[in-house]
Amino acid sequence: LTKLIAEEKGRIVTEIPTTATAVLNTDQKELRDLLPGISAKLVSFGENADAAISVLSSKPSLKGTEFRFDIAGEMFKLFIKDYALAKHYSYTFAAALATAQSLGVSIKKAIKNLETHFTVEPGRSTLIEGKSGFTILDSSYNSSTKPAVEMLEMLPTLGAKRCIALLGDIREIGSMTQTEHETVAHAAVKNCDAVFFVGPEMKKYAFPITKKSKKTTKWFNSAAEAATYLESFLKQGD
């Protein structure tokens, strides 16, 4: 099925004319397999060393996230302030740089433009200075399981004294509700010093898992109730 989907979506690049430019992630085997059928000019990106825009690293911190790329043997840094961005964003920026390059925009100018103008939707990956020297990483808007786990795994790399999670329900996932909430709970226990929950699904499926651990954990009836508790719980450096 994955191969069939790749072939169908791949028509975007296999059927464009030779005068066009295809920007392609060549880390994915299904996309690499399309290369013989592309007659357009190709600008590739990915973690592989053969890519025109090669991703070297991504490093989130409490100030922002630094990405490094190898382009024609030269290393370039991109720093996005005020956002703690997960690793998959490196592909987004690599694709943007590849597009810029194909349009004749210099890499240095493209990086400056990204650093100046890049934003994400409110409630996603946003670093906010707390009242008492702690930092809030607000990624609460409409999350699903995979990005939630990715953010939890990222927390210990940010350099905080304590990593604390406040997690609400993951909604509209039907029969997967139990397993997905349990998955998030296990990731929270593994990566956080304390875990707090809001919502009936978190109470039913996630809270029992964290209660079995030795981590500080609580469930609250509402976000407002959680905020009142956390105001006294949070310390400088959290």
C-alpha positions in Angstrom: 0.0 0.0 0.0 2.9 2.4 0.9 4.4 1.7 -2.5 1.1 2.4 -4.3 0.6 5.6 -2.4 4.1 6.8 -3.2 3.6 6.0 -6.9 0.4 7.9 -7.1 1.6 11.0 -5.2 5.0 10.6 -7.0 3.2 11.6 -10.2 3.6 15.2 -8.9 7.3 14.9 -9.8 7.4 12.2 -12.5 4.9 13.9 -14.8 6.2 17.5 -14.6 8.1 18.8 -17.7 11.8 18.9 -18.1 11.7 22.7 -17.6 10.3 22.3 -14.1 12.2 21.6 -10.9 11.4 18.7 -8.5 12.2 19.1 -4.8 12.5 15.6 -3.3 13.2 14.0 0.1 15.7 11.2 -0.9 15.8 9.6 2.5 12.6 7.8 1.7 13.2 4.6 -0.3 9.8 4.9 -2.0 10.7 8.4 -3.3 14.3 7.3 -4.3 12.7 4.6 -6.4 11.0 7.4 -8.4 14.2 9.0 -9.5 14.6 7.2 -12.8 11.2 8.5 -13.9 11.9 12.2 -13.1 12.9 14.1 -16.2 12.7 17.5 -14.5 15.7 19.2 -12.7 16.1 17.6 -9.3 17.0 19.3 -6.0 17.2 16.7 -3.2 17.2 17.0 0.5 17.5 14.6 3.5 19.9 13.2 6.0 21.8 11.2 3.4 25.2 12.7 2.4 24.3 12.6 -1.3 21.4 15.1 -0.9 21.9 18.6 -2.3 20.6 19.9 1.0 22.0 17.5 3.6 20.6 17.6 7.2 23.4 17.4 9.7 21.7 18.0 13.0 18.9 19.6 15.0 19.4 20.9 18.6 16.5 22.3 20.6 17.1 24.4 23.7 15.3 26.7 26.1 16.1 29.6 23.8 15.2 28.1 20.4 16.3 25.4 18.0 19.5 25.2 15.9 19.6 23.3 12.6 22.7 22.5 10.6 22.9 21.7 6.9 25.7 20.7 4.5 25.2 22.4 1.2 27.9 21.8 -1.5 30.4 21.0 1.2 29.7 24.1 3.2 28.0 24.0 6.7 25.1 26.4 7.3 23.4 27.1 10.6 19.7 28.1 11.0 18.5 29.2 14.4 14.7 29.6 15.1 14.3 31.5 18.4 11.5 31.0 20.8 10.5 27.6 19.5 11.6 24.2 20.7 11.2 22.2 17.4 11.2 18.5 17.0 13.6 16.8 14.6 11.2 16.4 11.8 11.2 20.2 11.3 14.7 19.8 9.8 13.1 18.3 6.8 10.7 21.2 6.5 13.6 23.7 6.5 15.7 21.6 4.2 12.8 21.5 1.7 12.5 25.3 2.0 16.2 25.8 1.4 16.1 23.5 -1.6 13.2 25.4 -3.0 15.0 28.7 -2.4 18.1 27.4 -4.2 16.0 26.2 -7.2 14.6 29.8 -7.5 18.0 31.4 -7.4 17.7 32.7 -3.8 21.1 32.4 -2.0 21.2 30.0 1.0 22.3 32.8 3.3 19.4 35.0 2.3 17.0 32.1 2.6 18.2 31.3 6.1 17.9 35.0 7.1 14.3 35.1 5.8 13.4 31.9 7.7 15.0 33.2 10.9 13.1 36.5 10.6 9.7 35.3 9.4 9.1 31.7 10.5 6.2 31.1 12.9 4.0 28.2 13.8 0.3 28.1 14.9 -0.3 29.3 18.5 -0.1 26.5 21.0 2.6 24.5 19.1 6.3 24.2 20.1 6.3 27.7 21.6 8.7 28.7 24.4 7.2 31.1 27.0 9.0 32.6 29.9 7.3 31.7 33.2 6.7 34.0 36.2 9.3 32.5 38.5 12.2 31.6 36.3 10.7 28.5 34.7 10.0 28.0 31.0 6.7 26.9 29.5 6.8 24.8 26.3 3.3 25.3 24.9 2.4 22.6 22.4 -1.1 22.0 23.6 -3.1 22.7 20.5 -4.8 19.7 18.9 -1.9 17.3 19.3 -2.0 13.6 18.3 0.0 10.8 19.8 3.2 10.8 17.7 4.0 14.5 18.1 3.1 14.4 21.8 5.6 11.5 22.3 8.2 13.3 20.2 7.9 16.4 22.4 8.1 14.4 25.6 11.3 12.7 24.3 12.8 16.1 23.4 12.2 17.6 26.9 15.3 16.1 28.6 17.5 17.6 25.9 16.5 21.2 26.6 18.7 21.7 29.6 16.1 22.3 32.3 16.6 21.3 35.9 13.3 19.4 36.0 11.0 18.2 33.1 7.3 18.4 33.9 4.5 17.4 31.7 0.9 18.7 31.8 -1.2 16.6 29.4 -4.8 16.8 28.2 -6.9 14.3 26.4 -6.1 13.2 22.8 -9.5 13.3 21.1 -11.3 11.8 18.2 -9.2 8.6 17.9 -12.0 6.1 18.4 -10.9 2.5 19.2 -7.3 3.6 19.6 -8.1 5.8 22.6 -6.8 3.4 25.3 -3.6 2.4 23.5 -2.7 5.9 22.4 -3.2 7.4 25.9 -1.1 4.6 27.4 1.7 5.2 24.9 1.8 8.9 25.9 1.8 8.0 29.6 4.8 5.6 29.2 6.7 8.3 27.3 5.9 10.8 30.0 7.1 8.5 32.8 10.3 7.8 30.9 11.2 11.4 30.1 9.7 13.6 32.8 10.3 14.2 36.5 6.6 14.9 37.2 3.5 14.2 35.1 0.1 15.9 35.5 -3.1 15.2 33.6 -6.4 16.9 32.7 -9.4 15.1 31.0 -11.4 12.0 31.5 -9.4 9.8 29.0 -6.1 10.7 30.7 -7.6 9.9 34.0 -8.9 6.5 32.8 -6.0 5.3 30.7 -2.8 7.3 31.5 -3.0 8.2 35.2 -3.0 4.6 36.3 0.3 4.0 34.6 2.0 7.1 36.1 0.7 6.2 39.6 2.5 2.9 39.4 5.8 4.7 38.8 7.8 6.6 41.4 7.2 10.0 39.6 5.2 12.8 41.1 1.8 12.6 39.4 -1.7 14.1 39.7 -5.0 14.3 37.8 -7.0 17.5 37.8 -10.7 18.2 36.9 -9.8 21.2 34.8 -6.9 23.2 33.3 -7.6 26.0 35.7 -7.3 23.6 38.7 -4.0 22.3 37.3 -2.7 25.9 36.8 -3.4 26.8 40.4 -1.5 23.8 41.6 1.4 24.3 39.2 1.9 27.9 40.2 3.2 26.8 43.6 4.8 23.5 42.3 7.0 25.0 39.6 10.5 26.3 40.5 13.2 28.3 38.8 14.9 26.2 36.1 12.0 23.9 35.5 
